[in-house]
Amino acid sequence: MKKIILILIFSFSSFLAISQVSKYKAYAISVRMNIGDNSWTDWESWMPTNGIFTIDVVNSKIKGIIATAYSNNINNYDIINNYGETHDGNNNDVFSWRCVDDDGKVCIVRLVKLNAEVGTSLIYVELPKWNLCYKTNNLN
């Protein structure tokens, strides 16, 4: 009987760990534009924003609800490729996904967990003509 209870508890806790959705509160945004020939403008200065990102890898969904001085947007992304975890030159954890949005546009979404700023992450949305970078706090 104890074995059955332990197996049920372990199975339930494993299910909860796998089905967890990561949430991030965006508080700043920066943008850069593609100016042709694979050249990009410099990143703009950080501008205030207000939004929430949810990343649900199990269900292959990323959602961004973002408010800026210019607009309110709800962006839904279906994950079509999970590139997994890598590390950048500063040994930050980097998670990357190839996604498609509600309009059928393909993009790359990257989450960079900043080791130097505990609880702070950058979320990049990389489109062919422009890139967005959101500075976020982890809500989990």
Residue pairs with C-beta under 8 A, 6 or more apart in sequence:
18 58
19 58
20 140
21 54
21 55
21 56
22 54
22 55
22 56
22 111
22 138
22 140
23 52
23 53
23 54
23 55
23 138
23 139
23 140
24 52
24 53
24 54
24 55
24 111
24 121
24 123
24 134
24 136
24 137
24 138
24 139
25 51
25 52
25 136
25 137
25 139
26 49
26 50
26 51
26 52
26 53
26 64
26 66
26 123
26 134
26 135
26 136
27 48
27 49
27 50
27 135
27 136
27 137
28 46
28 47
28 48
28 49
28 134
28 135
29 46
29 47
29 48
29 49
29 66
29 68
29 132
29 133
29 134
29 135
30 43
30 44
30 45
30 46
30 47
30 132
30 133
30 135
31 43
31 44
31 130
31 131
31 132
31 133
32 40
32 41
32 42
32 43
32 44
32 130
32 131
33 40
33 41
33 129
33 130
34 40
34 128
34 129
34 130
35 41
40 131
43 133
46 135
47 68
47 69
48 69
49 66
49 67
49 68
49 134
50 66
50 67
51 64
51 65
51 66
51 67
51 134
52 64
52 65
52 139
53 62
53 63
53 64
53 65
53 123
53 134
53 136
54 61
54 62
54 63
55 61
55 62
55 111
56 62
57 79
57 82
57 97
60 78
60 79
60 80
60 82
61 76
61 77
61 78
61 79
62 76
62 77
62 79
62 97
62 99
62 109
63 74
63 75
63 76
63 77
64 73
64 74
64 75
64 77
64 123
64 125
64 134
65 73
65 74
65 75
66 72
66 73
66 74
66 75
66 134
67 73
75 101
75 102
75 125
76 101
76 102
77 97
77 99
77 100
77 101
77 107
77 109
78 99
78 100
78 101
79 97
79 98
79 99
79 109
80 97
80 98
80 99
80 100
80 106
81 97
81 98
82 97
83 95
83 96
83 97
83 98
84 95
84 96
85 93
85 94
85 95
86 94
86 96
87 93
87 94
88 94
88 112
90 114
90 115
90 116
91 115
92 112
92 113
92 114
92 115
93 112
93 113
93 115
94 110
94 111
94 112
94 113
95 110
95 111
95 113
96 108
96 109
96 110
96 111
97 108
97 109
97 110
98 106
98 107
98 108
99 106
99 107
99 108
99 109
100 106
100 107
101 107
105 127
107 125
107 126
107 127
108 124
108 125
108 126
109 123
109 124
109 125
109 126
110 122
110 123
110 124
110 126
111 121
111 122
111 123
112 121
112 122
112 123
112 124
113 121
113 138
114 120
114 121
114 122
119 137
119 138
120 135
120 136
120 137
120 138
121 136
121 137
121 138
122 133
122 134
122 135
122 136
123 133
123 134
123 136
124 131
124 132
124 133
124 134
125 131
125 132
125 134
